[in-house]
Amino acid sequence: MNNENNILALSIKDLFTSKMIKYSILPFVLSMLILYILFFVAAGIGLEQLDSSMHVESTQTTLENGIPHTESFSAVLKNTAIIKFLMSSAVTSWIATFLVYTIGSVLMLYFSIFVALLVIGFMTHMILQELRQRHYPDVELIGHSNFLEGILLTLKWVLIMFVLFMVFIPLYFIPVLNIVAFNFPLYYFFHKMMIYDVSSTICTKEEAFRIKAQYGNTLRLKTLILYLISLIPFVIFFATVFYVIYLGHSYFLEVRSMRAIKH
């Protein structure tokens, strides 16, 4: 790949142009809107669960003077009562609160990355078109994707991601290793989506295959660094446009070189 320092400096400069700043606001607004709606849907389901009740029945038979006596117990225990019971103890209250906030925060962070990737996929062509006009007017955006292919590949990668999450369950209980196990499935989806969105907009299939074969490890390192940045809370909402710009420069430069050699 080309000089990384030059690509990084140029990407940052492009990010702060007026049009790119506008493009950066849109993913943030759309992602927050989607998460806002989903939050209230989840909250509504949660409240319904709290209002539901648990029916408990118990039957006990005893012998008194050789005569069997059967006693039955029946009660309705509301979930709110269970929660009050858990919260009545300082230890159980702390554990329950810790688990709710920790698991909830991690899931929300992962889900925000997932949503942001889906949103930026619809904007990639506009961002790369602007990049081409500014720096690469000689490089035609040939592309090799279509809407149906994009949907099918996204569904395929989502399915693989969930399968990986399930397969790695035994590793979640091993310290240090569980960090990798938690993040690898989402990184897999992140890498696939970012590389496909950019390469399928700029390259032909042959060009994309050649770049992947020649620079596969370099691309993985780049997307890994970008993914790690995304783990900083809220960064993903603003950074996806920069990711497309950064990877876009890498692909534009390689495609320009390839096509120059052909001619």
N, C-alpha and C positions, 0 to 999 in steps of 0.2 A: 504494500500500500504506500501511498505518497506520504510526504513529510507530515507527521501528526501535529507538530506545533503550528505549522501554517494552517492546516485544516481547522484546528481548534480555534485559533485566533480569528480566522475568517468566519467561522460559524457563530462566534460570539458577536462579532461585528454585524453580521446579517440579522441576528436575533433582535437587535435593538433598532432596526429600521421600523418606520411607522407601520408598514403593512404587516410585518411579522409580529409586531406587538399586538395588533388587532387580531391576528390569527391565534395568538397565545391566549387571549381573553376568551375566545369562543369555546375551546375545550374545557376551560375552567367552569364557565357558566353552564354548559350542557352537562358536564359530569356532576356538578353540584345539584343541578335540577333532578337528574336521575336518582342520585343518592338520597335527596330530600324526599322524593316520592316513595322510594323503597323503604326509607326509614319509617314513614307513617303507616305504610302497609304492614311492616313487621311489628310496629308498635300496636296496631289494631289487633293483629293476631295474638300478640302477647297479652293484651288486656282481656281478650276472650278466654285465653287459657287461665288467667288469674281468676276470672269469674266462674269458671267451671268448677265442678265439685267431684269428690271421690266417694263412692258408696262402699262402705265397709260392713261386711256381715261375718258373724262368727257363731258357730253352734257347738255346744259342749254337752255331753251326756254323762251323767254320774249315776251310781247305784246307791240307794239308801234303803237299808233293810231288804235288799234283794229286789227292790222296785226301781226300775230305770227312770231317771228324771232328765229331761232335755231342756236346756236353757239356751235361748237365742239372743244374740246381741246384734243390733243394727244401728248404724250411725252414718251420717253424711258429713264428711270432712272436706271443707273448702280448701282450695289451694292457697288462699290468702292466709288461712290458719297455719298451714305448713310453713309458709314463708315467715310468719310471725314467730313460730316456734324456733326456726333456724336463727332468726335475728335476736331471739331472747338471750342467747349465749354470746359472750364476747368473742370466743374462739371461732364458733361456727359462723358468726356474723362477719368476722374478718376474712375467713377463708372464702365464704360465698361472695363477698364484695370483691376480693382480690381476683377470683376466678372470672367473675362477670366482666370486670373492667379489663383484665389482661387479655382474655380470649376475645372479647368484643373489640378491643383496640386492634389486635392483630388481624382479625377477620375483616374489619373495616378498612385497614390499610391495604390488605391484599385485594379486596374487592374494588377499592378505588383505583388501583393499578389496572385491574381487569377492565373496568369501565372506561378509563382514560385511553387504553389501547384501542378499544372498539370505536370510541369517538374520533380519535386522530386518524383512524383508517379512512374515514370519509373526507378528510382534509388533506391527505398526503399529496394528491395530484396538484392541488392549488399551491401548496407550499413549494413543491419541486418545480412547478411552472414558473413561479416567481424567482426561484433560484436560477433557473435556466436563463431567464431574461436578463438577470443581473450579471451572470458570470459565464454562462455556457451557451450562447446563442447558436454556436456551431454544432451542438449536440442535440439531435432530435430525440424527443420523448417517444420512442417506439412502443415500449411496453408489451406485455404479453398476457395480461390478465383480463378477466371479465367478471361481472358482478356475481354470476352463479358460481364460478370457480372460487372466488373469494369467500363466499358464504360457506361452501362445502368444505374448503380447507380450514376455515375458522372453526367450524363444528368439529372437524376431525381433530384439530389441535386442542380444543376444549375437552373433548372426550379423553384424549391421551393424558392431558393434564390431570383430570379427575382420577383416571386409572392409576397414575403415578402417586397421587395423594393417598389412595387406598393401599397400594403396594408398600409404601414407605411407613405405614402405621407402626410396625414393630420398632422402627428406628426412632420414633418420636420420644421414646422413653430413655434413650441413650444420650447423656450429656454431650455437648459439642456437636456430635454427629446429627442430633435432631435439628440443629440450625440449618445444616445443609439439606436434610430431608424435608424440612418445611418449605424451603425456598426453591429447591431445584425444579419442582413441577411448574411453579409460576414463572420462573426464569425461562424454562423451556418454551412456554407460551409467549412470553415477552420477546424472546429471540426470534421465534418463527414469525410472529406478527410484524415486528419492526423490519426485519430483513425482507420479508415478502412484500410489504407495502411499498418499500423504497425500490427494490430491484424490479418488481413487476411493473412499476410505472416508468422506469428509465430504460431498462434493458430488454433485449430479445431473450428468449429462453436460453439460447446458446451462450449469449454473453453472461447471463446470470449464472449459468452452470459453470462456466470457465472461471468466473470470479470466485464462486464458492469453492471450487476445487483448488484454486491457487492460494486463496487468502481466507479459507474457512476458519482457521484458528485465530487469525487477526480479527475477523468479524465477531467471533465468539467473545474474544477479550473485550472488544469495544462494547458489545451489548451487555456483557457482564458488569462493566464499570457503570454503564448507564442504568442498569437494573439496581445496583447497589445505591446509586444516587436516589433512585425512586423510593427506596425504603425510608428515606427521611420524610416524616409526615408532611403532607400537603405539597411537597415538591412536584410530584407527578402531575398535578393539575396544571402547572405552569410550564413544565419542562418538556412535554412531549413534542412541541414544535421545534425546540432546540435539537431533540434527538433526530427528528426527520432531517433537519438542516445538516447536522453533523454527518450522519450516514449518507445523506444525499451528496455532499461534497465528495466523499470517498468514492461513491459509485460513478458520479459524473466524470471524475478525473480518470478512473480506470477505463470507462467506456470510451472516453475521448482518445485515450492511448490505443485501445484496441481497434477502433475504427480508422485511426490515422495509419496504423500498420497495414490494414487491409487495402487502403487506397495508396 
